[in-house]
């Protein structure tokens, strides 16, 4: 015990170390207060925060301090734990720890030195306690004998505690490493998920652009046909109006012979304008029903996006999705990729609902139109430039849905006839 106390004694104050205990670079220990006193006795540094230096009182090794001073030195937690254990053991035996050079005196008989150990009470006592005190009938032993035995026992406890502390520190280190590994793995998984979703966003945006371009292309084609007819009929209307105006002025001609010389020409011109007006028709173009989309199945698939399960069900779905995306992205040049995307867009559009134009009648169908039907539709659109343009009413099968031609802006046969009658009535007035 004396050797242990000597190891736990500060070389400055000659008392047991007071917390916090600092460990110097030379591996000797000092109380923080004592270390600060030694440092202050060397004089404060000339520059604030520039640190300082002092020598170890045990080995005279020079200790260099940083800007934190003695507070920058590390604490010796092991020595502090040993001091706590030692003090608990001493307090349990009733021994009063005094300065090193002072004798341990009995708390009951203050003038008597402790020199025996009561094994019944397990506490050091003096001779007066054994002879006259409450320990008269107790079994006692000599201090050196008990000291040797308890020193060995305490040393074993300290060794076990140090080993347990090392094990606990190893566990803490492993737990901290586990936290770092989890953080790194989570960061990698998040990056992979974001990358896959970014790829999905890119593919969806590409498909959106393709579909919108197809709608715009058909819109422009339909508008081109109507604009050409507008220009044609506007010219005819302007010529007819001039003929009517000229005829009205000629009706006031007083010279009957002069009137008769030009009447035939005016009548022929007006009859020709009337015939041209009677032949004016609005082409049956249909709406955009065949360009409708239905992504309900895709939405269900997107809502089921999940991590790979142990049974591999999601893994199979992800493999199929990846294969589909690879086919859409293509491995060839840009032109082949654009053609394949356009073909896929056309196929997807016709999978939803298509309008097949056959012999001038628009019929709702679940099948995409044939190449001949598409060619006839294109030829019908280009025939708007001819003089004879006819309105072909749209018919539908009994099982098909009601026609939406009025909603899409097309005119039925009855509406066209009513419009023409109104126009002809104005001309004939």
C-alpha positions as CSV (number, residue, x, y, z in Angstrom):
1,X,0.0,0.0,0.0
2,X,2.9,2.3,0.8
3,X,4.3,1.8,-2.7
4,X,0.8,2.5,-4.3
5,X,0.4,5.7,-2.2
6,X,3.9,6.7,-3.3
7,X,2.9,6.2,-7.0
8,X,-0.2,8.3,-6.4
9,X,1.6,11.2,-4.7
10,X,2.1,14.5,-6.5
11,X,5.8,15.5,-6.6
12,X,4.9,19.2,-6.0
13,X,2.3,19.2,-3.2
14,X,3.5,15.8,-1.8
15,X,-0.2,14.8,-1.4
16,X,-2.4,12.4,-3.3
17,X,-3.2,13.7,-6.8
18,X,-6.1,16.0,-6.9
19,X,-8.3,16.0,-10.0
20,X,-7.8,16.7,-12.7
21,X,-4.5,14.8,-13.0
22,X,-2.4,15.8,-16.0
23,X,0.0,13.6,-17.9
24,X,3.1,15.3,-19.2
25,X,4.8,14.3,-22.5
26,X,7.5,12.6,-20.4
27,X,4.7,10.4,-18.9
28,X,4.9,11.8,-15.4
29,X,1.8,13.1,-13.7
30,X,1.0,16.4,-11.9
31,X,-2.1,18.0,-10.4
32,X,-3.4,20.6,-12.7
33,X,-3.2,23.2,-9.9
34,X,0.4,22.3,-9.2
35,X,1.3,22.3,-12.9
36,X,-0.3,25.7,-13.3
37,X,1.7,27.0,-10.2
38,X,5.0,25.7,-11.7
39,X,4.1,27.3,-15.1
40,X,3.2,30.7,-13.5
41,X,6.4,30.7,-11.5
42,X,8.3,30.6,-14.8
43,X,6.6,33.9,-15.8
44,X,3.8,34.6,-18.2
45,X,4.5,34.6,-21.9
46,X,5.2,37.9,-23.6
47,X,2.5,37.4,-26.2
48,X,-1.0,36.5,-25.2
49,X,-2.0,33.0,-26.5
50,X,1.5,32.1,-27.6
51,X,1.9,29.3,-24.9
52,X,4.9,28.8,-22.8
53,X,7.2,26.1,-21.3
54,X,8.4,24.7,-18.0
55,X,10.4,21.6,-16.8
56,X,9.0,18.5,-15.3
57,X,9.8,18.4,-11.5
58,X,10.6,14.7,-11.7
59,X,12.8,14.3,-14.7
60,X,13.5,17.9,-15.7
61,X,12.2,17.3,-19.2
62,X,11.1,20.5,-20.9
63,X,7.4,20.7,-21.4
64,X,6.2,23.0,-24.3
65,X,2.7,24.4,-23.9
66,X,0.4,25.6,-26.7
67,X,-1.8,28.7,-26.5
68,X,-4.1,26.9,-24.1
69,X,-1.4,26.6,-21.4
70,X,-1.7,23.7,-18.9
71,X,-5.3,23.3,-20.0
72,X,-4.0,21.9,-23.3
73,X,-2.3,18.9,-21.6
74,X,-4.2,15.6,-21.6
75,X,-5.8,14.2,-18.4
76,X,-4.7,10.9,-17.1
77,X,-8.1,9.2,-16.6
78,X,-6.5,5.9,-15.5
79,X,-4.7,7.5,-12.5
80,X,-7.9,9.3,-11.6
81,X,-9.8,6.1,-11.6
82,X,-7.2,4.3,-9.5
83,X,-7.3,7.2,-7.0
84,X,-11.1,6.9,-6.8
85,X,-10.9,3.1,-6.2
86,X,-8.2,3.6,-3.6
87,X,-10.2,6.2,-1.7
88,X,-13.3,4.1,-1.7
89,X,-11.3,1.2,-0.2
90,X,-9.8,3.4,2.4
91,X,-13.1,5.0,3.3
92,X,-14.7,1.6,3.7
93,X,-12.1,0.6,6.3
94,X,-12.4,3.8,8.3
95,X,-8.8,4.9,7.6
96,X,-8.2,8.6,7.4
97,X,-5.8,9.5,4.7
98,X,-3.4,12.2,5.8
99,X,-0.3,13.7,4.4
100,X,2.5,11.3,3.5
101,X,4.8,12.3,6.3
102,X,2.2,12.2,9.0
103,X,1.2,9.0,10.9
104,X,-2.3,7.6,10.7
105,X,-3.9,8.2,14.0
106,X,-7.0,6.5,15.5
107,X,-10.1,8.5,15.2
108,X,-11.3,7.3,18.7
109,X,-8.0,7.6,20.5
110,X,-6.5,10.5,18.8
111,X,-3.1,10.1,20.5
112,X,-2.7,6.5,19.5
113,X,-1.2,5.3,16.2
114,X,-3.0,2.6,14.2
115,X,-1.0,-0.6,14.5
116,X,-3.4,-3.6,14.4
117,X,-6.2,-4.7,12.1
118,X,-9.6,-6.0,13.3
119,X,-10.5,-8.9,11.1
120,X,-14.0,-9.0,12.6
121,X,-14.8,-5.4,11.7
122,X,-12.3,-5.4,8.8
123,X,-10.9,-2.0,9.9
124,X,-7.5,-0.8,11.2
125,X,-7.5,0.1,14.9
126,X,-5.1,1.0,17.6
127,X,-3.9,-1.0,20.6
128,X,-6.2,0.9,23.0
129,X,-9.3,-0.1,20.9
130,X,-8.3,-3.8,21.3
131,X,-7.5,-3.6,25.0
132,X,-10.2,-1.2,26.3
133,X,-12.5,-0.5,23.4
134,X,-15.3,-2.2,21.5
135,X,-12.8,-4.6,19.8
136,X,-11.8,-6.5,22.9
137,X,-13.4,-9.8,21.9
138,X,-12.6,-9.4,18.1
139,X,-10.0,-11.3,16.2
140,X,-7.1,-9.1,15.1
141,X,-4.0,-9.4,12.9
142,X,-0.9,-7.4,12.3
143,X,-1.0,-4.4,9.9
144,X,1.8,-5.8,7.6
145,X,0.1,-9.1,7.2
146,X,-3.3,-7.7,6.3
147,X,-1.5,-5.0,4.2
148,X,0.3,-7.5,2.1
149,X,-2.9,-9.5,1.6
150,X,-5.1,-6.6,0.7
151,X,-2.4,-5.0,-1.5
152,X,-2.4,-8.1,-3.6
153,X,-6.2,-8.1,-3.7
154,X,-6.4,-4.4,-4.7
155,X,-3.7,-4.9,-7.3
156,X,-5.7,-7.7,-8.8
157,X,-8.9,-5.5,-8.8
158,X,-7.0,-2.7,-10.4
159,X,-5.6,-5.0,-13.1
160,X,-9.1,-6.4,-13.8
161,X,-10.6,-2.9,-13.9
162,X,-7.9,-1.7,-16.3
163,X,-8.6,-4.7,-18.5
164,X,-12.3,-4.1,-18.4
165,X,-11.7,-0.4,-19.3
166,X,-9.6,-1.5,-22.2
167,X,-12.4,-3.9,-23.4
168,X,-15.0,-1.2,-23.0
169,X,-12.9,1.3,-24.9
170,X,-12.5,-1.3,-27.7
171,X,-16.3,-1.7,-27.8
172,X,-16.8,2.1,-27.9
173,X,-14.3,2.3,-30.8
174,X,-16.1,-0.5,-32.7
175,X,-19.4,1.2,-32.1
176,X,-18.0,4.5,-33.4
177,X,-16.6,2.7,-36.4
178,X,-20.0,1.1,-37.0
179,X,-21.6,4.6,-37.0
180,X,-19.1,5.8,-39.6
181,X,-19.6,2.8,-41.7
182,X,-23.4,3.2,-41.6
183,X,-23.1,6.8,-42.5
184,X,-20.9,6.0,-45.5
185,X,-23.1,3.2,-46.7
186,X,-26.2,5.3,-46.4
187,X,-24.6,8.1,-48.3
188,X,-23.7,5.7,-51.1
189,X,-27.2,4.2,-51.2
190,X,-28.8,7.6,-51.3
191,X,-26.5,8.7,-54.2
192,X,-27.4,5.5,-56.1
193,X,-31.1,6.1,-55.6
194,X,-30.9,9.7,-56.7
195,X,-28.9,8.6,-59.8
196,X,-31.6,6.1,-60.7
197,X,-34.4,8.6,-60.2
198,X,-32.6,11.2,-62.2
199,X,-32.3,8.7,-65.0
200,X,-36.1,8.1,-64.8
201,X,-36.8,11.8,-64.8
202,X,-34.6,12.2,-67.9
203,X,-36.3,9.3,-69.8
204,X,-39.8,10.7,-68.9
205,X,-38.8,14.2,-70.1
206,X,-37.5,12.7,-73.3
207,X,-40.7,10.7,-73.9
208,X,-42.8,13.8,-73.0
209,X,-40.9,15.8,-75.7
210,X,-41.5,13.1,-78.3
211,X,-45.2,12.9,-77.6
212,X,-45.7,16.7,-77.6
213,X,-43.8,17.0,-80.8
214,X,-46.1,14.4,-82.5
215,X,-49.1,16.3,-81.3
216,X,-47.7,19.6,-82.5
217,X,-46.8,18.1,-85.9
218,X,-50.4,16.8,-86.4
219,X,-51.8,20.2,-85.2
220,X,-49.7,22.0,-87.8
221,X,-50.7,19.6,-90.6
222,X,-54.4,20.1,-89.8
223,X,-54.1,23.8,-89.5
224,X,-52.2,24.0,-92.8
225,X,-55.1,22.3,-94.7
226,X,-57.6,24.7,-93.1
227,X,-55.5,27.8,-93.7
228,X,-55.1,26.9,-97.4
229,X,-58.9,26.6,-97.7
230,X,-59.4,29.9,-95.8
231,X,-57.1,31.6,-98.3
232,X,-58.9,29.9,-101.3
233,X,-62.4,30.7,-100.1
234,X,-61.4,34.3,-99.1
235,X,-60.3,35.0,-102.6
236,X,-63.5,33.6,-104.0
237,X,-65.6,35.6,-101.6
238,X,-63.7,38.8,-102.5
239,X,-64.3,38.2,-106.2
240,X,-68.0,37.4,-105.7
241,X,-68.4,40.6,-103.6
242,X,-66.8,42.6,-106.4
243,X,-69.2,41.0,-109.0
244,X,-72.2,41.8,-106.8
245,X,-71.1,45.4,-106.3
246,X,-70.4,45.8,-110.1
247,X,-73.8,44.3,-110.9
248,X,-75.6,46.6,-108.5
249,X,-74.0,49.6,-110.1
250,X,-74.8,48.3,-113.6
251,X,-78.5,48.0,-112.7
252,X,-78.6,51.8,-112.7
253,X,-77.4,51.9,-116.4
254,X,-80.0,54.1,-118.3
255,X,-78.9,53.0,-121.7
256,X,-80.7,49.7,-122.4
257,X,-78.5,48.7,-125.3
258,X,-75.4,49.2,-123.2
259,X,-77.0,47.3,-120.4
260,X,-77.7,44.3,-122.6
261,X,-74.2,44.2,-124.0
262,X,-72.7,43.4,-120.5
263,X,-75.6,41.6,-118.7
264,X,-74.7,38.1,-120.1
265,X,-71.1,38.4,-118.9
266,X,-72.2,39.5,-115.4
267,X,-74.8,36.7,-115.1
268,X,-72.2,34.1,-116.1
269,X,-69.7,35.4,-113.6
270,X,-72.3,35.4,-110.8
271,X,-73.5,31.9,-111.6
272,X,-69.9,30.7,-111.6
273,X,-69.4,32.3,-108.2
274,X,-72.6,30.7,-106.9
275,X,-71.5,27.3,-108.1
276,X,-68.1,27.7,-106.5
277,X,-69.8,28.7,-103.3
278,X,-72.1,25.7,-103.4
279,X,-69.1,23.4,-103.8
280,X,-67.3,24.9,-100.8
281,X,-67.1,22.3,-98.0
282,X,-65.3,21.8,-94.8
283,X,-63.0,18.7,-94.8
284,X,-63.5,16.0,-92.2
285,X,-60.3,16.0,-90.3
286,X,-61.3,14.5,-87.0
287,X,-59.9,15.4,-83.6
288,X,-56.9,14.2,-81.6
289,X,-58.6,11.2,-80.1
290,X,-56.0,8.9,-81.5
291,X,-53.3,10.8,-79.7
292,X,-54.7,10.2,-76.2
293,X,-52.4,8.6,-73.6
294,X,-53.1,6.4,-70.6
295,X,-50.3,5.9,-68.1
296,X,-52.3,4.1,-65.4
297,X,-50.2,1.0,-65.6
298,X,-47.0,2.9,-65.5
299,X,-48.3,4.9,-62.5
300,X,-49.0,1.7,-60.7
301,X,-45.5,0.5,-61.5
302,X,-43.9,3.8,-60.3
303,X,-45.9,3.7,-57.1
304,X,-44.5,0.2,-56.4
305,X,-40.9,1.3,-56.7
306,X,-39.2,-0.3,-53.6
307,X,-35.9,-1.8,-52.4
308,X,-34.9,-5.3,-53.5
309,X,-36.5,-8.0,-51.3
310,X,-35.0,-11.2,-50.3
311,X,-37.3,-13.2,-52.5
312,X,-36.0,-11.2,-55.5
313,X,-39.5,-10.1,-56.6
314,X,-38.5,-6.4,-56.8
315,X,-35.2,-7.4,-58.3
316,X,-36.9,-9.0,-61.2
317,X,-39.1,-6.0,-61.8
318,X,-36.0,-3.7,-61.6
319,X,-34.2,-5.9,-64.1
320,X,-37.2,-5.7,-66.5
321,X,-37.4,-2.0,-66.0
322,X,-33.7,-1.6,-66.6
323,X,-34.0,-3.6,-69.8
324,X,-36.9,-1.6,-71.1
325,X,-35.0,1.6,-70.3
326,X,-32.0,0.3,-72.2
327,X,-34.1,-0.5,-75.2
328,X,-35.6,3.0,-75.1
329,X,-32.2,4.8,-74.7
330,X,-30.7,2.6,-77.5
331,X,-27.0,1.8,-78.0
332,X,-26.8,3.1,-81.6
333,X,-26.4,6.5,-83.1
334,X,-28.7,9.5,-82.4
335,X,-30.8,9.1,-85.5
336,X,-31.6,5.4,-84.8
337,X,-32.5,6.4,-81.2
338,X,-34.8,9.2,-82.4
339,X,-36.5,6.8,-84.9
340,X,-37.0,4.2,-82.2
341,X,-38.4,6.7,-79.8
342,X,-40.9,8.0,-82.4
343,X,-41.9,4.5,-83.3
344,X,-42.5,3.6,-79.6
345,X,-44.5,6.8,-79.1
346,X,-46.7,6.0,-82.1
347,X,-47.2,2.4,-80.8
348,X,-48.0,3.6,-77.3
349,X,-50.5,6.2,-78.6
350,X,-52.4,3.6,-80.7
351,X,-52.5,1.2,-77.8
352,X,-54.8,3.5,-75.9
353,X,-57.3,4.4,-78.6
354,X,-57.0,5.0,-82.3
355,X,-59.1,6.4,-85.1
356,X,-58.9,4.4,-88.4
357,X,-60.0,6.4,-91.4
358,X,-61.4,4.0,-94.1
359,X,-63.2,5.2,-97.2
360,X,-63.9,8.6,-95.8
361,X,-65.5,7.4,-92.4
362,X,-63.8,7.9,-89.0
363,X,-64.2,4.7,-86.9
364,X,-63.0,4.2,-83.4
365,X,-60.9,1.1,-83.2
366,X,-58.6,-0.6,-80.7
367,X,-56.1,-1.5,-83.5
368,X,-53.6,0.9,-85.1
369,X,-54.5,1.9,-88.6
370,X,-52.8,0.2,-91.5
371,X,-50.2,1.8,-93.7
372,X,-52.8,2.0,-96.5
373,X,-55.3,3.7,-94.3
374,X,-52.8,6.2,-93.1
375,X,-51.8,6.9,-96.7
376,X,-55.5,7.4,-97.7
377,X,-55.8,9.8,-94.7
378,X,-52.8,11.8,-95.9
379,X,-54.1,11.9,-99.4
380,X,-57.5,13.1,-98.2
381,X,-55.8,15.9,-96.3
382,X,-53.9,17.0,-99.4
383,X,-57.0,17.0,-101.6
384,X,-58.2,20.1,-99.8
385,X,-56.3,22.1,-102.5
386,X,-58.8,20.8,-105.2
387,X,-61.9,22.6,-106.2
388,X,-64.3,19.9,-105.1
389,X,-64.2,19.3,-101.3
390,X,-66.9,17.3,-99.6
391,X,-68.0,16.9,-96.0
392,X,-67.9,13.3,-95.0
393,X,-69.9,12.7,-91.8
394,X,-68.3,10.5,-89.1
395,X,-70.1,7.3,-88.4
396,X,-69.6,4.9,-85.6
397,X,-70.4,1.4,-84.7
398,X,-73.2,0.7,-82.2
399,X,-70.8,-0.5,-79.6
400,X,-68.5,2.5,-79.9
401,X,-68.6,5.6,-77.7
402,X,-70.6,8.7,-78.7
403,X,-68.8,10.9,-81.2
404,X,-66.8,13.8,-79.8
405,X,-66.4,15.6,-83.2
406,X,-68.3,18.6,-82.0
407,X,-66.0,18.9,-79.0
408,X,-62.9,18.7,-81.1
409,X,-64.0,21.5,-83.5
410,X,-65.2,19.5,-86.5
411,X,-68.5,20.3,-88.2
412,X,-71.1,17.6,-89.0
413,X,-73.0,17.5,-92.3
414,X,-76.1,19.2,-91.0
415,X,-74.1,22.1,-89.5
416,X,-72.2,22.5,-92.7
417,X,-75.4,22.6,-94.8
418,X,-76.9,25.2,-92.5
419,X,-73.8,27.4,-92.8
420,X,-73.9,27.2,-96.6
421,X,-77.6,28.1,-96.8
422,X,-76.9,31.2,-94.7
423,X,-74.0,32.2,-97.0
424,X,-76.0,31.6,-100.2
425,X,-78.9,33.6,-98.8
426,X,-76.7,36.6,-98.2
427,X,-75.2,36.3,-101.7
428,X,-78.6,36.0,-103.4
429,X,-80.0,39.0,-101.5
